[in-house]
Amino acid sequence: DGGITQSPKYLFRKEGQNVTLSCEQNLNHDAMYWYRQDPGQGLRLIYYSQIVNDFQKGDIAEGYSVSREKKESFPLTVTSAQKNPTAFYLCASSRGKDSNQPQHFGDGTRLSIL
Amino acid sequence: DQQVKQNSPSLSVQEGRISILNCDYTNSMFDYFLWYKKYPAEGPTFLISISSIKDKNEDGRFTVFLNKSAKHLSLHIVPSQPGDSAVYFCAASARNTGNQFYFGTGTSLTVIP
């Protein structure tokens, strides 16, 4: 079955620690995205990538970093510079920027601070 | 600045009746609109979309209406079922933003049996 896999489902971070959230897709999609959801808010875009080895900042990129070395993978690192990292993180993918196609989402990773 | 707004945080409807969820947007360049359904602790699931060249798109019990002059779209669910209880997000994108999607804050729908 094609889809998007996020791992882990739950993640705990100590103060001053970097953590990496995994996102893998087997949909052969060119574009991948990371969003953050906080209670009572919509999805806010952190980073997105339209092709391998290229990515752009979204609206709230500060304190986060990404890489896109493979088409299938788009890991997100939450660095110690992110002062309020507790949130629900969602990864998504779509065919690409030139097509009106929906984004498909993984089931998310909930990050909490110890 | 929120470019896509859902002004009703919650909505309750009796089973079998119509549910109408509303969404407003400010960017006139948006040309593709979507609705997603989300259960707790899961990712959003794509429900239905509409291109700006249309004013209506229907898929089974779900119909999306687009009023470009009012910059307003709505999702109609008829008849509503208890399994429809979830949070619904509307989203919009424009080709000149590289297919970047902008999401509303969501409306929590409760269908009462």
Interface residues (C-beta under 8 A of the other chain):
Chain A: I4 Q6 A31 Y33 Y35 G40 Q41 G42 L43 R44 L45 Y48 Q50 Q56 G58 L90 A92 S94 G96 K97 D98 S99 N100 Q101 P102 Q103 H104 F105 G106 D107 G108 R110
Chain B: Q2 V4 Q6 P9 D31 Y32 L34 Y36 A41 E42 G43 P44 T45 F46 S49 S51 F89 A91 S93 R95 G98 N99 Q100 F101 F103 G104 T105 G106
